[in-house]
Amino acid sequence: MNTCAFTGHRPQKLKFLNKPDDERCVQLKDRLHEAVNYVISCHGVTSFLSGMALGVDMLAAEVVLEVRESNPQLTLECVLPCADQSIRWTKRERDRYEKILSRCDKIVTLQEAYTSDCMQKRNRYMVDNSDILIAVWDKRINGGTAKTVEYARSIYKPVIIIDPNIYVR
């Protein structure tokens, strides 16, 4: 079984991620659909990992769940950095999070409580346990997405980059 992990920016860096009807969000979701279908057909991916952070992680998880409707052998594993990941989120954000968790195939919780390095541990876990990485990354040189891409490249994992600032329409 080949596995693909996702990494990407949060709504603080890509404001449109909080607006599902925004043309940029719709297009990003379409591009994620294309990338998911590509890794399935060209890399034999059947399993996906999402870190379930607000933003790209949850959008990617939703895309996998949509694709799984017509491809039921696909699996989605949600990798939580800590059990209290969503404690400070809004009710709407927590409801979305819980809906995804209720539909995924496996939940891995790496530790009970938040620590300053738990997100980095989650990102390394996902890269270490995948064969390919899809990154929604605008090429900023700092931040969790940049570090995850850098780590994946350092251990020779293929990385598919989706630049969220390039629009086709």
Salt bridges, closest charged atoms under 4 A:
ASP22 OD2 - ARG24 NH2 2.71
GLU23 OE2 - ARG169 NH1 2.87
ASP30 OD2 - ARG169 NH2 2.73
GLU62 OE1 - ARG96 NH2 2.76
GLU66 OE2 - LYS29 NZ 2.74
GLU66 OE1 - HIS33 NE2 2.73
GLU69 OE2 - ARG103 NH2 3.71
ASP95 OD2 - LYS91 NZ 2.83
ASP105 OD2 - ARG68 NH1 2.69
ASP117 OD2 - LYS121 NZ 3.57
ASP138 OD1 - HIS9 NE2 3.03
ASP138 OD2 - ARG140 NE 2.52
